[in-house]
Amino acid sequence: MTDEQRLGLVRGLHTAVYLVMATSVFVLLYAGISGASGPWLWWALALISVEIVVFVGSGMKCPMTALVTRYDRAGNGVSDTFLPKRITRHTLRVFGPLIVIAFILLAMRWLGGL
């Protein structure tokens, strides 16, 4: 497999992970606001929890971004996903607070405060 193929594979996988994680954040937020629950809530909670551990364990950087940099031998500075950089550039600043808000809302619901 060439580095270009590896780059495409990593970018595709990273895009899929990004979309699943973004969906999981909104699932948690929806559950926190509406009080809805189901197995999807527990899956989203587990996925976000794992993502937080991985992100913190990697020094607040996505480890998949480092893989993209490694395989971008041409030095094109390609995006680490197939999504536009303008969407992914502010991921931590957008999703970080949303995750905190979702966790607070869920905790309030589960502890009887909402």
C-alpha positions as a printed Julia matrix, in Angstrom:
114×3 Matrix{Float64}:
   0.0    0.0    0.0
   1.37   3.41  -0.93
   1.5    6.41   1.4
  -1.16   8.07  -0.75
  -3.48   5.11  -0.25
  -2.74   5.08   3.49
  -3.46   8.81   3.58
  -6.84   8.26   1.92
  -7.65   5.4    4.27
  -6.75   7.4    7.39
  -8.66  10.46   6.16
 -11.71   8.3    5.4
 -11.58   6.62   8.8
 -11.06   9.97  10.51
 -14.03  11.44   8.65
 -16.24   8.55   9.78
 -15.04   8.88  13.4
 -15.6   12.66  13.28
 -19.18  12.26  12.05
 -20.0    9.54  14.61
 -18.53  11.61  17.44
 -20.32  14.79  16.33
 -23.59  12.85  16.19
 -22.88  11.43  19.66
 -22.39  14.92  21.08
 -25.76  16.01  19.71
 -27.4   12.83  21.02
 -26.11  13.64  24.52
 -27.22  17.25  24.21
 -30.67  16.22  23.0
 -31.03  13.74  25.85
 -29.93  16.35  28.37
 -32.44  18.89  27.07
 -35.39  16.57  26.43
 -34.91  13.81  28.97
 -35.11  11.2   26.21
 -33.23   7.98  26.79
 -32.59   4.61  25.24
 -29.7    2.4   24.23
 -28.49   5.07  21.79
 -27.87   7.39  24.77
 -25.59   4.85  26.46
 -23.69   4.21  23.22
 -23.19   7.94  22.7
 -22.09   8.38  26.31
 -19.59   5.52  25.99
 -18.2    6.81  22.69
 -17.76  10.36  23.99
 -16.14   9.08  27.17
 -13.62   7.04  25.16
 -13.0   10.03  22.89
 -12.26  12.23  25.9
  -9.79   9.7   27.31
  -8.03   9.34  23.94
  -7.94  13.1   23.38
  -6.6   13.91  26.85
  -4.15  11.01  26.67
  -2.82  12.42  23.38
  -2.06  15.84  24.79
  -5.33  17.45  23.65
  -4.58  16.56  20.03
  -6.21  13.98  17.84
  -3.84  11.07  17.21
  -5.31  10.55  13.75
  -4.12  14.01  12.7
  -0.54  12.88  13.35
  -1.1    9.89  11.05
  -2.33  12.17   8.27
   0.79  14.31   8.68
   3.01  11.23   8.5
   1.45   9.97   5.27
   1.26  13.38   3.57
   4.77  12.97   2.19
   4.15  15.48  -0.58
   3.66  18.12   2.12
   0.37  19.26   0.65
  -1.02  20.12   4.07
  -4.21  18.21   3.32
  -7.07  18.28   5.76
  -7.07  15.38   8.2
 -10.62  14.49   7.1
 -12.54  14.73   3.85
 -14.59  17.52   5.42
 -13.68  21.13   4.69
 -11.12  22.61   7.1
 -13.52  25.45   7.92
 -15.78  22.85   9.54
 -13.13  20.89  11.43
 -10.76  23.74  12.35
 -12.7   24.74  15.48
 -13.74  21.28  16.63
 -12.45  21.56  20.2
 -13.83  25.09  20.67
 -17.27  24.05  19.44
 -17.68  20.5   20.73
 -15.81  20.93  24.03
 -18.39  23.3   25.55
 -21.28  21.31  24.03
 -20.01  18.14  25.72
 -19.68  19.94  29.06
 -23.2   21.38  28.73
 -24.6   17.97  27.76
 -22.91  16.27  30.74
 -24.2   18.95  33.11
 -27.75  18.65  31.77
 -27.64  14.85  31.99
 -26.26  14.98  35.52
 -28.99  17.41  36.56
 -31.67  15.16  35.08
 -30.26  12.03  36.68
 -29.83  13.71  40.05
 -33.37  15.11  39.95
 -32.51  18.76  39.31
 -34.43  19.06  36.02
